[in-house]
Amino acid sequence: MDPSGFTYSVNTRKIFAVAPMMDWTDRHCRYFHRLLTKHALLYTEMVVADALIYGDVPRHLEFNEAEHPLALQLGGSDPDKLQQAAKLAEQWGYDEVNLNVGCPSDRVQSGTFGACLMRQPELVAECVHQISKSVQIPVTVKCRIGVDEQEPNVSLFELATGVLDAGCNALWVHARKAWLQGLSPKENRDIPPLDYDIVQQLKNTYPDRFIGINGGIKSIDQAAGFVSTGLNIPLDGVMVGRAAYQNPSILRHVDSAIYGDDTTSVELDDICSAMMDYSSRHLEQEGRVHHITRHMIGLFQGQPGARRYRQILSVEAARPHADQRIIRQAFESVKKYGEVAELAG
């Protein structure tokens, strides 16, 4: 059994996930997000399989136990190396291992993994097969609907058929193409049009398999709509990326809206104290408080005092001798407005 008892199920337990995001969803970010939601599935940044086989494993895999449920996203295209990396993920206590078949960056293209693997569904299926036979934790895939000139009605369904037959427990679909020729990674996050309908069509084709959706989702209400029991065949999960990172206060509604749990308490003083304690421990290990505070900048987006709060955490916290007390200073800059002592809705 995995550490948190985390499992995938169909049409009974909906899952909300914070998407894996390079340079953003590191362990400090995830610890902060966990203070806002106790149920959401959190993802690491993508870790290349070679980095675990030949590199510093603790640096890539260490995490705080509070982060569960937690998934490790792997990058790679060599089934044997991915199998080795997945075994390490299980040994270190991750709740899931996810294969990246969606990242469009130049670096992943040169390494023959990420979104370019949409062109090699048989190889992706073999990778999933090798991983799934070697670990007991869930094995999942995150993909696009296609790349470049591919027809999504063919490319997405071909990939889905292969990986689901190979042992994939859940398929997370970013509902956009990736244009590997002509668009930058940043442009690939916005310019290709969203096609939510094709993800729903995929779910209709595989009603008994876990299909989750990602891409352009900006609010918890919108997220909840994708997994609504009022739909004929609701999707099984919803994954939010930039909206959750840039405006993390939306995460405080996840437990109620998605999981039906109204018991999560999100108090400003508790968040402030927890992040100060966490930062103090990081400083004792010769880290810098800015490593942590950079992930907290969007917490009061749109509220009185937010500008000063951002300034403190982005500029003053980056000074060489800043310590955990800078977090209290930032929170106090917002609390002085009185009526915004609670997080925004």
Secondary structure by P-SEA (a helix, b strand, c coil): ccccccccccccbbbbbcccccccccaaaaaaaaaacccbbbbcccccaaaaaccccccccccccccccbbbbbbcccaaaaaaaaaaaaaacccbbbbbcccccaaaaaacccccccccaaaaaaaaaaaaaccccbbbbbbcccccccccccaaaaaaaaaaaacccbbbbcccccccccccaaaaaccccccaaaaaaaaaacccbbbbbbcccccaaaaaaaacccccccccbbbbcccccccccccccccccccccccbbbbaaaaaaaaaaaaaaaaaacccccccccccccccccccaaaaaaaaacccccccccccaaaaaaaaaaacccccccccc
